Amino acid sequence: MKKSSRLSLALHALVHLEAQPDKHLTSTALASCLLTNPVVVRRILGELREARLVAASKGPSGGWMLARPAEDITVREVYAAMGESLLVRTQSEPGDHGCAIVRSVDAVMKDVLADAEALLAERLAQLRISDLARQTHGARIPQLG
């Protein structure tokens, strides 16, 4: 699975959980809406659970729910939980390291991308799951589970 789609799936699932706070949604119900396999959903939600963003309950009426209010969950936390970068890293071929220009360009780009990553994280910290949910106000969110 593409890295960027993992973040998208995580955000999509969290907005569904926010839309139905009184229900415990199963990974199967979420997967049907996310158009992916329930195993993929469980893996992503498992990472979000480790980050304490979602919780799960077992049993016939079990499923997934937000671990805290959507207004208390930032997109930065979700981004961090997915453990990946949205930015493409520049990296020269191993044999190119003998070239001074390649080393210089790699060093500059490493710093530029680190700065960009910090700016991205700062911006994502300002955006909450509740903000994303509000943006869907015109969309019809299907009731799952």
HELIX and SHEET records of a PDB file:
HELIX    1   1 LYS A    3  ALA A   19  1                                  17    
HELIX    2   2 SER A   27  LEU A   34  1                                   8    
HELIX    3   3 PRO A   38  GLU A   50  1                                  13    
HELIX    4   4 ALA A   70  ASP A   72  5                                   3    
HELIX    5   5 VAL A   75  MET A   82  1                                   8    
HELIX    6   6 PRO A   94  GLY A   98  5                                   5    
HELIX    7   7 ALA A  100  ALA A  125  1                                  26    
HELIX    8   8 ILE A  129  GLN A  135  1                                   7    
SHEET    1   A 2 VAL A  54  SER A  57  0                                        
SHEET    2   A 2 GLY A  63  LEU A  66 -1                                        
END                                                                             
